[in-house]
C-alpha cells in the first residue's frame, strides 16, 4: 500500500465513520473501485480506527472531561449515570463481537450486493427517523441505551451505517437529536478501543511484518484523524438542524447504484 492509497482509505474511513453512510460499506466500494486490497492484514484497520477514536476525543473533549470529573467524585450523579448508560449500550456489541463477528465477516466480507442492500436499509431508517413524531423525552433512559446498543451491534453488517443506525434508533425512541448524536459518538469509544487493544495484544498489529510502509500508516492515520474530526463536528451540527434526510437520499442513490452495477 503506497501513501496515495493510504490517504484515500484514510479519508474514506474518517468521513464515513461519523456521517450516516457506512464506513465499512464505503471502504468495500472504494477498495473495489481502486483495486486496493488490505484483506488479511489488520494493521491499517487498527491504525485508522485509532485515528477516528482520537478525533472523537478531540471533538467531544469538553463532554468527556465533564464525564471524567463527575466519575471521580465517586458518587451517583448525572455523569456517572451517563457513563453507566454507555456501559449498558456496549453490552450488545460486545456479545456480537464475541459470538458473531467472525461468522458475519466470513459470510458478508467483500459482497457488494449486501453492501447495496444495507445502504438502502440505512436510507429507510434515516427517512423514518426524520418523519417519525414520537413523544419527546428529557434524557436517554437505560432501556433506550440498551436498544441503541443493539442497533450498534446490528451495524456490523457492511453497508449498515453505525452512526446512522444508532442516531435514527435514538430519535425513533423519542430522544433529542443532538443528545442522541453525542451519545452515538461516545458509544464508539469503548468497542473500538477494546477491539484495537485486543488485536494489538493478540499480535495482529505488526507494522514491521505487515508489508505496509510506516509512512503509509502515518498518512492513513493523519487522513482519518483530520477528516474524522471534521465529520464528527459537522455531523453534530447537521443533526441539530435536522438535515439527515439528505444522507438518506445519498444512501439510497449509492445503494441502488451498487445493486445495479455491483
Secondary structure, 3 states (H helix, E strand, C coil): CCHHHHHHHHHHHHHHHHCCCCHHHHHHHHHHHHCCCCCCCCHHHHHHHHHHHHHHHHHCHHHHHHHHHHHCCCCCCHHHHHHHHHHHHHHHHHHHHHHCHHHHHHHHCCCHHHHHHHHHHHHHHHHHHHHCCCCCCCCCCHHHHHHHHHHHHHCCCCCCCHHHHHHHHHHHCCCCHHHHHHHHHHHHHHHHHHHHHHHHHCCCCCCCCCCCCHHHHHHHHHHHHHHHHHHHHHHHHHHHHCCHHHHHHHHHHHHHHHHHHC
